[in-house]
Amino acid sequence: MNSLYELADVVRSKNAGPLLITIDLLFDKPEIFDRVMASEIITPDLIEEIYGIPQNEVRVVPFAAALAIKITFPRVGPLSGSPGDRDVYGAQQHTPIAEVKIP
């Protein structure tokens, strides 16, 4: 088993506006993308488990032509740039998912 961090060429997060976070998983080989997709691990259920976001508020969109998976969900905590926001750009939100193991 390997972590997504080991398998993906890029694992990143960023704001998708002031209310949403998006995580991009980009792969450099079709067989790795196919392996991750076949595992059926990257689901709204997983995001709920990791981030505490209700499944119905999570979108997981695979894009095979780009060997990519985009995950979008509401920000947890204050809005981007609000007092108390510790990650204005949303660039630190990918770490928990990067550790997910893929068989």
N, CA, C and O atoms as a GROMACS GRO file, in nm:
protein
  412
    1MET      N    1   0.085  -0.119   0.000
    1MET     CA    2   0.000   0.000   0.000
    1MET      C    3   0.088   0.124   0.000
    1MET      O    4   0.192   0.129   0.065
    2ASN      N    5   0.044   0.223  -0.075
    2ASN     CA    6   0.115   0.350  -0.083
    2ASN      C    7   0.020   0.463  -0.046
    2ASN      O    8  -0.102   0.453  -0.063
    3SER      N    9   0.076   0.572   0.006
    3SER     CA   10  -0.004   0.690   0.035
    3SER      C   11  -0.028   0.767  -0.095
    3SER      O   12   0.046   0.752  -0.192
    4LEU      N   13  -0.132   0.850  -0.093
    4LEU     CA   14  -0.155   0.937  -0.209
    4LEU      C   15  -0.035   1.028  -0.233
    4LEU      O   16  -0.002   1.060  -0.348
    5TYR      N   17   0.030   1.068  -0.126
    5TYR     CA   18   0.150   1.151  -0.140
    5TYR      C   19   0.257   1.081  -0.223
    5TYR      O   20   0.326   1.144  -0.303
    6GLU      N   21   0.270   0.950  -0.204
    6GLU     CA   22   0.368   0.873  -0.280
    6GLU      C   23   0.324   0.849  -0.424
    6GLU      O   24   0.408   0.843  -0.514
    7LEU      N   25   0.194   0.836  -0.447
    7LEU     CA   26   0.143   0.801  -0.579
    7LEU      C   27   0.119   0.920  -0.670
    7LEU      O   28   0.142   0.911  -0.791
    8ALA      N   29   0.073   1.029  -0.615
    8ALA     CA   30   0.036   1.145  -0.697
    8ALA      C   31   0.159   1.230  -0.729
    8ALA      O   32   0.250   1.244  -0.647
    9ASP      N   33   0.160   1.284  -0.847
    9ASP     CA   34   0.265   1.377  -0.886
    9ASP      C   35   0.244   1.511  -0.815
    9ASP      O   36   0.341   1.578  -0.778
   10VAL      N   37   0.118   1.549  -0.798
   10VAL     CA   38   0.083   1.674  -0.729
   10VAL      C   39  -0.034   1.645  -0.635
   10VAL      O   40  -0.134   1.586  -0.675
   11VAL      N   41  -0.020   1.689  -0.510
   11VAL     CA   42  -0.129   1.691  -0.413
   11VAL      C   43  -0.130   1.832  -0.358
   11VAL      O   44  -0.037   1.874  -0.289
   12ARG      N   45  -0.237   1.908  -0.389
   12ARG     CA   46  -0.240   2.047  -0.345
   12ARG      C   47  -0.382   2.087  -0.308
   12ARG      O   48  -0.480   2.028  -0.353
   13SER      N   49  -0.390   2.190  -0.225
   13SER     CA   50  -0.520   2.247  -0.192
   13SER      C   51  -0.512   2.398  -0.212
   13SER      O   52  -0.405   2.458  -0.209
   14LYS      N   53  -0.629   2.456  -0.233
   14LYS     CA   54  -0.637   2.601  -0.250
   14LYS      C   55  -0.782   2.644  -0.232
   14LYS      O   56  -0.873   2.562  -0.233
   15ASN      N   57  -0.800   2.773  -0.216
   15ASN     CA   58  -0.935   2.827  -0.208
   15ASN      C   59  -1.005   2.811  -0.341
   15ASN      O   60  -0.943   2.821  -0.447
   16ALA      N   61  -1.133   2.788  -0.334
   16ALA     CA   62  -1.220   2.795  -0.451
   16ALA      C   63  -1.325   2.900  -0.415
   16ALA      O   64  -1.444   2.870  -0.403
   17GLY      N   65  -1.278   3.021  -0.400
   17GLY     CA   66  -1.362   3.129  -0.348
   17GLY      C   67  -1.347   3.136  -0.197
   17GLY      O   68  -1.273   3.057  -0.139
   18PRO      N   69  -1.418   3.229  -0.131
   18PRO     CA   70  -1.402   3.245   0.014
   18PRO      C   71  -1.469   3.136   0.096
   18PRO      O   72  -1.442   3.125   0.216
   19LEU      N   73  -1.555   3.055   0.035
   19LEU     CA   74  -1.633   2.957   0.110
   19LEU      C   75  -1.591   2.813   0.087
   19LEU      O   76  -1.634   2.724   0.162
   20LEU      N   77  -1.510   2.786  -0.014
   20LEU     CA   78  -1.479   2.648  -0.052
   20LEU      C   79  -1.329   2.624  -0.058
   20LEU      O   80  -1.249   2.715  -0.080
   21ILE      N   81  -1.293   2.498  -0.038
   21ILE     CA   82  -1.157   2.448  -0.057
   21ILE      C   83  -1.162   2.346  -0.169
   21ILE      O   84  -1.257   2.269  -0.179
   22THR      N   85  -1.060   2.344  -0.253
   22THR     CA   86  -1.049   2.240  -0.353
   22THR      C   87  -0.915   2.170  -0.336
   22THR      O   88  -0.813   2.234  -0.312
   23ILE      N   89  -0.916   2.040  -0.349
   23ILE     CA   90  -0.794   1.959  -0.344
   23ILE      C   91  -0.777   1.898  -0.481
   23ILE      O   92  -0.870   1.839  -0.536
   24ASP      N   93  -0.657   1.911  -0.536
   24ASP     CA   94  -0.624   1.853  -0.665
   24ASP      C   95  -0.527   1.738  -0.645
   24ASP      O   96  -0.425   1.752  -0.578
   25LEU      N   97  -0.559   1.624  -0.703
   25LEU     CA   98  -0.470   1.509  -0.708
   25LEU      C   99  -0.436   1.487  -0.854
   25LEU      O  100  -0.525   1.455  -0.934
   26LEU      N  101  -0.310   1.504  -0.890
   26LEU     CA  102  -0.266   1.492  -1.028
   26LEU      C  103  -0.166   1.377  -1.039
   26LEU      O  104  -0.073   1.367  -0.960
   27PHE      N  105  -0.186   1.292  -1.138
   27PHE     CA  106  -0.103   1.174  -1.155
   27PHE      C  107  -0.027   1.183  -1.287
   27PHE      O  108  -0.078   1.241  -1.384
   28ASP      N  109   0.092   1.126  -1.292
   28ASP     CA  110   0.170   1.136  -1.416
   28ASP      C  111   0.163   1.011  -1.503
   28ASP      O  112   0.216   1.009  -1.614
   29LYS      N  113   0.097   0.906  -1.451
   29LYS     CA  114   0.084   0.783  -1.529
   29LYS      C  115  -0.059   0.732  -1.522
   29LYS      O  116  -0.119   0.729  -1.415
   30PRO      N  117  -0.115   0.693  -1.638
   30PRO     CA  118  -0.253   0.643  -1.638
   30PRO      C  119  -0.274   0.524  -1.546
   30PRO      O  120  -0.380   0.512  -1.484
   31GLU      N  121  -0.175   0.436  -1.534
   31GLU     CA  122  -0.192   0.318  -1.449
   31GLU      C  123  -0.202   0.355  -1.300
   31GLU      O  124  -0.268   0.285  -1.224
   32ILE      N  125  -0.138   0.464  -1.260
   32ILE     CA  126  -0.151   0.508  -1.120
   32ILE      C  127  -0.288   0.571  -1.099
   32ILE      O  128  -0.355   0.541  -1.000
   33PHE      N  129  -0.331   0.657  -1.191
   33PHE     CA  130  -0.465   0.715  -1.184
   33PHE      C  131  -0.569   0.602  -1.178
   33PHE      O  132  -0.660   0.605  -1.095
   34ASP      N  133  -0.555   0.504  -1.266
   34ASP     CA  134  -0.650   0.391  -1.270
   34ASP      C  135  -0.649   0.313  -1.139
   34ASP      O  136  -0.754   0.269  -1.092
   35ARG      N  137  -0.532   0.295  -1.082
   35ARG     CA  138  -0.521   0.224  -0.953
   35ARG      C  139  -0.597   0.297  -0.843
   35ARG      O  140  -0.671   0.236  -0.766
   36VAL      N  141  -0.579   0.428  -0.837
   36VAL     CA  142  -0.648   0.507  -0.735
   36VAL      C  143  -0.798   0.503  -0.757
   36VAL      O  144  -0.875   0.485  -0.663
   37MET      N  145  -0.841   0.519  -0.881
   37MET     CA  146  -0.984   0.515  -0.912
   37MET      C  147  -1.043   0.377  -0.881
   37MET      O  148  -1.152   0.368  -0.826
   38ALA      N  149  -0.972   0.271  -0.917
   38ALA     CA  150  -1.022   0.135  -0.895
   38ALA      C  151  -1.032   0.102  -0.746
   38ALA      O  152  -1.113   0.017  -0.707
   39SER      N  153  -0.954   0.168  -0.664
   39SER     CA  154  -0.960   0.143  -0.519
   39SER      C  155  -1.092   0.190  -0.459
   39SER      O  156  -1.133   0.142  -0.354
   40GLU      N  157  -1.158   0.285  -0.526
   40GLU     CA  158  -1.284   0.344  -0.479
   40GLU      C  159  -1.273   0.400  -0.337
   40GLU      O  160  -1.370   0.401  -0.261
   41ILE      N  161  -1.154   0.448  -0.302
   41ILE     CA  162  -1.130   0.505  -0.170
   41ILE      C  163  -1.160   0.655  -0.166
   41ILE      O  164  -1.206   0.706  -0.064
   42ILE      N  165  -1.134   0.725  -0.276
   42ILE     CA  166  -1.153   0.870  -0.280
   42ILE      C  167  -1.301   0.899  -0.306
   42ILE      O  168  -1.345   0.907  -0.421
   43THR      N  169  -1.376   0.915  -0.198
   43THR     CA  170  -1.520   0.934  -0.204
   43THR      C  171  -1.563   1.046  -0.108
   43THR      O  172  -1.484   1.084  -0.022
   44PRO      N  173  -1.684   1.097  -0.122
   44PRO     CA  174  -1.734   1.193  -0.024
   44PRO      C  175  -1.733   1.135   0.118
   44PRO      O  176  -1.713   1.209   0.215
   45ASP      N  177  -1.753   1.004   0.132
   45ASP     CA  178  -1.749   0.940   0.263
   45ASP      C  179  -1.611   0.956   0.328
   45ASP      O  180  -1.601   0.984   0.447
   46LEU      N  181  -1.505   0.940   0.249
   46LEU     CA  182  -1.369   0.957   0.300
   46LEU      C  183  -1.348   1.101   0.346
   46LEU      O  184  -1.290   1.125   0.452
   47ILE      N  185  -1.394   1.196   0.267
   47ILE     CA  186  -1.377   1.338   0.303
   47ILE      C  187  -1.453   1.370   0.431
   47ILE      O  188  -1.406   1.447   0.514
   48GLU      N  189  -1.570   1.312   0.446
   48GLU     CA  190  -1.645   1.330   0.571
   48GLU      C  191  -1.566   1.276   0.689
   48GLU      O  192  -1.558   1.339   0.794
   49GLU      N  193  -1.507   1.159   0.672
   49GLU     CA  194  -1.429   1.096   0.778
   49GLU      C  195  -1.306   1.180   0.814
   49GLU      O  196  -1.275   1.198   0.932
   50ILE      N  197  -1.236   1.230   0.714
   50ILE     CA  198  -1.111   1.304   0.738
   50ILE      C  199  -1.136   1.447   0.785
   50ILE      O  200  -1.074   1.493   0.881
   51TYR      N  201  -1.227   1.517   0.718
   51TYR     CA  202  -1.245   1.660   0.742
   51TYR      C  203  -1.370   1.696   0.820
   51TYR      O  204  -1.387   1.811   0.862
   52GLY      N  205  -1.459   1.598   0.842
   52GLY     CA  206  -1.582   1.626   0.916
   52GLY      C  207  -1.685   1.703   0.834
   52GLY      O  208  -1.773   1.766   0.892
   53ILE      N  209  -1.675   1.697   0.703
   53ILE     CA  210  -1.768   1.766   0.613
   53ILE      C  211  -1.877   1.667   0.574
   53ILE      O  212  -1.844   1.557   0.530
   54PRO      N  213  -2.005   1.701   0.586
   54PRO     CA  214  -2.110   1.609   0.544
   54PRO      C  215  -2.094   1.570   0.396
   54PRO      O  216  -2.064   1.653   0.311
   55GLN      N  217  -2.115   1.442   0.369
   55GLN     CA  218  -2.099   1.389   0.233
   55GLN      C  219  -2.174   1.467   0.127
   55GLN      O  220  -2.124   1.486   0.016
   56ASN      N  221  -2.293   1.514   0.160
   56ASN     CA  222  -2.374   1.584   0.060
   56ASN      C  223  -2.318   1.722   0.024
   56ASN      O  224  -2.368   1.787  -0.067
   57GLU      N  225  -2.214   1.767   0.096
   57GLU     CA  226  -2.150   1.894   0.065
   57GLU      C  227  -2.015   1.876  -0.004
   57GLU      O  228  -1.943   1.973  -0.027
   58VAL      N  229  -1.982   1.752  -0.038
   58VAL     CA  230  -1.852   1.720  -0.098
   58VAL      C  231  -1.872   1.679  -0.243
   58VAL      O  232  -1.965   1.605  -0.276
   59ARG      N  233  -1.786   1.728  -0.330
   59ARG     CA  234  -1.786   1.687  -0.470
   59ARG      C  235  -1.650   1.626  -0.503
   59ARG      O  236  -1.546   1.688  -0.482
   60VAL      N  237  -1.652   1.504  -0.554
   60VAL     CA  238  -1.531   1.436  -0.601
   60VAL      C  239  -1.548   1.418  -0.751
   60VAL      O  240  -1.638   1.347  -0.796
   61VAL      N  241  -1.460   1.482  -0.828
   61VAL     CA  242  -1.474   1.480  -0.974
   61VAL      C  243  -1.346   1.425  -1.036
   61VAL      O  244  -1.244   1.494  -1.040
   62PRO      N  245  -1.350   1.301  -1.085
   62PRO     CA  246  -1.235   1.249  -1.158
   62PRO      C  247  -1.237   1.302  -1.301
   62PRO      O  248  -1.343   1.318  -1.361
   63PHE      N  249  -1.120   1.328  -1.354
   63PHE     CA  250  -1.107   1.375  -1.492
   63PHE      C  251  -0.996   1.294  -1.557
   63PHE      O  252  -0.878   1.331  -1.554
   64ALA      N  253  -1.036   1.181  -1.616
   64ALA     CA  254  -0.940   1.084  -1.670
   64ALA      C  255  -0.850   1.144  -1.777
   64ALA      O  256  -0.732   1.108  -1.784
   65ALA      N  257  -0.902   1.233  -1.861
   65ALA     CA  258  -0.821   1.291  -1.968
   65ALA      C  259  -0.700   1.367  -1.915
   65ALA      O  260  -0.598   1.377  -1.982
   66ALA      N  261  -0.712   1.420  -1.793
   66ALA     CA  262  -0.602   1.495  -1.731
   66ALA      C  263  -0.533   1.414  -1.621
   66ALA      O  264  -0.442   1.464  -1.555
   67LEU      N  265  -0.577   1.289  -1.602
   67LEU     CA  266  -0.522   1.205  -1.493
   67LEU      C  267  -0.532   1.278  -1.360
   67LEU      O  268  -0.436   1.286  -1.284
   68ALA      N  269  -0.650   1.333  -1.332
   68ALA     CA  270  -0.669   1.418  -1.215
   68ALA      C  271  -0.799   1.386  -1.142
   68ALA      O  272  -0.895   1.335  -1.200
   69ILE      N  273  -0.798   1.416  -1.014
   69ILE     CA  274  -0.918   1.409  -0.931
   69ILE      C  275  -0.928   1.543  -0.858
   69ILE      O  276  -0.831   1.587  -0.796
   70LYS      N  277  -1.044   1.606  -0.865
   70LYS     CA  278  -1.068   1.733  -0.796
   70LYS      C  279  -1.172   1.707  -0.688
   70LYS      O  280  -1.277   1.649  -0.714
   71ILE      N  281  -1.141   1.752  -0.568
   71ILE     CA  282  -1.231   1.737  -0.453
   71ILE      C  283  -1.262   1.877  -0.402
   71ILE      O  284  -1.171   1.954  -0.374
   72THR      N  285  -1.390   1.910  -0.389
   72THR     CA  286  -1.430   2.042  -0.343
   72THR      C  287  -1.526   2.028  -0.226
   72THR      O  288  -1.618   1.946  -0.229
   73PHE      N  289  -1.503   2.109  -0.123
   73PHE     CA  290  -1.589   2.106  -0.004
   73PHE      C  291  -1.584   2.241   0.067
   73PHE      O  292  -1.492   2.319   0.044
   74PRO      N  293  -1.682   2.269   0.153
   74PRO     CA  294  -1.684   2.397   0.225
   74PRO      C  295  -1.565   2.410   0.321
   74PRO      O  296  -1.519   2.312   0.380
   75ARG      N  297  -1.518   2.532   0.334
   75ARG     CA  298  -1.411   2.559   0.432
   75ARG      C  299  -1.462   2.528   0.572
   75ARG      O  300  -1.579   2.551   0.603
   76VAL      N  301  -1.374   2.478   0.655
   76VAL     CA  302  -1.404   2.457   0.796
   76VAL      C  303  -1.350   2.578   0.872
   76VAL      O  304  -1.236   2.619   0.850
   77GLY      N  305  -1.430   2.634   0.959
   77GLY     CA  306  -1.385   2.750   1.035
   77GLY      C  307  -1.420   2.879   0.965
   77GLY      O  308  -1.514   2.884   0.885
   78PRO      N  309  -1.343   2.985   0.994
   78PRO     CA  310  -1.378   3.116   0.940
   78PRO      C  311  -1.358   3.125   0.788
   78PRO      O  312  -1.284   3.045   0.729
   79LEU      N  313  -1.425   3.221   0.728
   79LEU     CA  314  -1.408   3.247   0.585
   79LEU      C  315  -1.264   3.289   0.556
   79LEU      O  316  -1.194   3.338   0.645
   80SER      N  317  -1.223   3.269   0.434
   80SER     CA  318  -1.088   3.308   0.392
   80SER      C  319  -1.064   3.456   0.422
   80SER      O  320  -1.140   3.542   0.377
   81GLY      N  321  -0.959   3.484   0.496
   81GLY     CA  322  -0.922   3.622   0.528
   81GLY      C  323  -0.993   3.681   0.647
   81GLY      O  324  -0.964   3.794   0.686
   82SER      N  325  -1.086   3.607   0.707
   82SER     CA  326  -1.157   3.658   0.825
   82SER      C  327  -1.067   3.650   0.947
   82SER      O  328  -0.971   3.573   0.948
   83PRO      N  329  -1.097   3.729   1.049
   83PRO     CA  330  -1.021   3.716   1.173
   83PRO      C  331  -1.025   3.571   1.222
   83PRO      O  332  -1.132   3.509   1.225
   84GLY      N  333  -0.911   3.519   1.260
   84GLY     CA  334  -0.904   3.382   1.308
   84GLY      C  335  -0.871   3.281   1.199
   84GLY      O  336  -0.846   3.164   1.229
   85ASP      N  337  -0.873   3.323   1.073
   85ASP     CA  338  -0.839   3.232   0.964
   85ASP      C  339  -0.689   3.205   0.968
   85ASP      O  340  -0.608   3.298   0.962
   86ARG      N  341  -0.651   3.078   0.977
   86ARG     CA  342  -0.510   3.042   0.986
   86ARG      C  343  -0.453   2.994   0.852
   86ARG      O  344  -0.334   2.962   0.844
   87ASP      N  345  -0.535   2.990   0.749
   87ASP     CA  346  -0.489   2.944   0.618
   87ASP      C  347  -0.562   3.023   0.510
   87ASP      O  348  -0.651   2.972   0.443
   88VAL      N  349  -0.522   3.149   0.493
   88VAL     CA  350  -0.591   3.242   0.404
   88VAL      C  351  -0.606   3.186   0.263
   88VAL      O  352  -0.710   3.205   0.201
   89TYR      N  353  -0.505   3.118   0.212
   89TYR     CA  354  -0.508   3.067   0.075
   89TYR      C  355  -0.561   2.925   0.063
   89TYR      O  356  -0.577   2.875  -0.048
   90GLY      N  357  -0.588   2.860   0.175
   90GLY     CA  358  -0.635   2.722   0.170
   90GLY      C  359  -0.526   2.625   0.128
   90GLY      O  360  -0.556   2.512   0.089
   91ALA      N  361  -0.402   2.667   0.136
   91ALA     CA  362  -0.291   2.588   0.083
   91ALA      C  363  -0.239   2.482   0.180
   91ALA      O  364  -0.145   2.409   0.146
   92GLN      N  365  -0.296   2.471   0.298
   92GLN     CA  366  -0.248   2.373   0.395
   92GLN      C  367  -0.351   2.264   0.424
   92GLN      O  368  -0.335   2.187   0.519
   93GLN      N  369  -0.454   2.256   0.343
   93GLN     CA  370  -0.565   2.164   0.372
   93GLN      C  371  -0.549   2.026   0.310
   93GLN      O  372  -0.629   1.936   0.338
   94HIS      N  373  -0.449   2.006   0.227
   94HIS     CA  374  -0.431   1.878   0.158
   94HIS      C  375  -0.358   1.773   0.242
   94HIS      O  376  -0.363   1.655   0.208
   95THR      N  377  -0.293   1.812   0.347
   95THR     CA  378  -0.209   1.720   0.423
   95THR      C  379  -0.284   1.596   0.473
   95THR      O  380  -0.231   1.486   0.457
   96PRO      N  381  -0.402   1.607   0.531
   96PRO     CA  382  -0.469   1.484   0.579
   96PRO      C  383  -0.497   1.383   0.468
   96PRO      O  384  -0.481   1.262   0.490
   97ILE      N  385  -0.538   1.428   0.353
   97ILE     CA  386  -0.571   1.333   0.247
   97ILE      C  387  -0.444   1.273   0.184
   97ILE      O  388  -0.448   1.162   0.130
   98ALA      N  389  -0.335   1.346   0.190
   98ALA     CA  390  -0.210   1.297   0.132
   98ALA      C  391  -0.164   1.168   0.199
   98ALA      O  392  -0.091   1.090   0.138
   99GLU      N  393  -0.205   1.146   0.323
   99GLU     CA  394  -0.163   1.027   0.397
   99GLU      C  395  -0.253   0.906   0.375
   99GLU      O  396  -0.224   0.797   0.426
  100VAL      N  397  -0.361   0.922   0.301
  100VAL     CA  398  -0.454   0.811   0.276
  100VAL      C  399  -0.381   0.700   0.199
  100VAL      O  400  -0.312   0.728   0.101
  101LYS      N  401  -0.397   0.577   0.244
  101LYS     CA  402  -0.330   0.462   0.181
  101LYS      C  403  -0.417   0.404   0.071
  101LYS      O  404  -0.538   0.387   0.086
  102ILE      N  405  -0.352   0.373  -0.040
  102ILE     CA  406  -0.418   0.314  -0.157
  102ILE      C  407  -0.359   0.175  -0.179
  102ILE      O  408  -0.237   0.162  -0.191
  103PRO      N  409  -0.442   0.072  -0.184
  103PRO     CA  410  -0.390  -0.064  -0.205
  103PRO      C  411  -0.334  -0.082  -0.346
  103PRO      O  412  -0.286  -0.190  -0.381
   0.00000   0.00000   0.00000
